[in-house]
Amino acid sequence: MSGPRQGRGGAKGRNGPVLTGVFGDPVEHSLSPAMHNAAFRSLGLPFLYLKFRVPVSSLRAALRGVRILGFRGVNLTIPLKEAALGLMDKLTPQAERVGAVNTVTIEGGRFEGHNTDGEGFLRSLRETWRFRPRGKRVMLLGAGGAARAVAFALGGAGAREIVIVNRTPGRARSLARAVARATRASVTAARLWRGTPWERILEGADLIVNATSVGMKRGETPVPPSVVRPPIRVVDLVYSPPTTKLVGAVSRRGVRAMNGEGMLVHQGALAFERWTGMPAPVRIMRRAFRSAMAGAEKGGMRAHFGGPRACVTFARPIEFKSRRV
Ligand code: NAP
């Protein structure tokens, strides 16, 4: 990485900050502004990250808008990640494979669509446990957007076997076929929700990844914690609440387990690196994320963000609506 890239507007301070942000609907809950603005501030970069509520029907117009305004890039969250595919000038191989864009870079007026979720997940495994998927057997719960990113990343990183379990078996089967075609991993879909004994499915597994939304409500768990025993490790991609029932219960049984914070921080760090051309200050991003999360948990989903110097609290994102798309 060579050094900070300047926005279209040029050098620091001349034309205001270099703009970045997140589009989503809803987007109120996003803690990404806290994470990115803390990172920009810590490195003295004249960048600013904002959040915008953009419905799918306005995505094309919103992208055109940020191009005209000279944004360096944006993150996309639900429900825009898939809708953006057809609006990019170029897709990275990861975005193309996963079928979703979570980060857009804008260079010379052209949109490049990236997907940093899978690499963010791998980085979090390496950082926390020095865990490398090569040769490992992984049980993946879920077949939605997060599961797709994780499955392709694990397959690409040399996992020996991936077993996908999903409430809707057809989605697990189609994801298994796609990952098996694209990587060397042996990928199968298992029907767990219909009563197959967990113990049999988990035999020989090195890692369980929960990529379902089960666990977001307190007290629910996608796997009975009593069947999870060391040396299996558990990653629950849910990060709110920070300690899901699954992570809490298996940790007490001596199983190494973490939530989705690492993946979230690292996918953000990778976006930061694409936009700025500089290594991301991961520790600062994590600290900012945790503090925003603690604030959000306490009351009201308010994200704290500010420019290079200021720190402003916004209760609501900027609304973006358009009739013509
Ligand atoms: P998604 O595309 O909507 O997929 C949801 C998945 O959860 C599907 O596999 C769905 O099964 C399953 N599911 C939902 N309700 C269920 C239930 N009651 N019982 C069993 N399965 C159920 O969502 P996503 O974007 O993949 O997100 C999934 C989770 O990952 C969310 O909790 C999200 O917060 C988390 N996530 C974390 C990160 C991170 O960086 N840490 C990034 C992305 C997502 P069906 O196919 O049967 O509907």
Residues whose N, C-alpha, C, O or C-beta is under 5 A from the ligand:
A	BS01	NAP	G142 A143 G144 G145 A146 A147 N166 R167 T168 R171 A211 T212 S213 V214 L237 V238 G260 E261 M263 L264
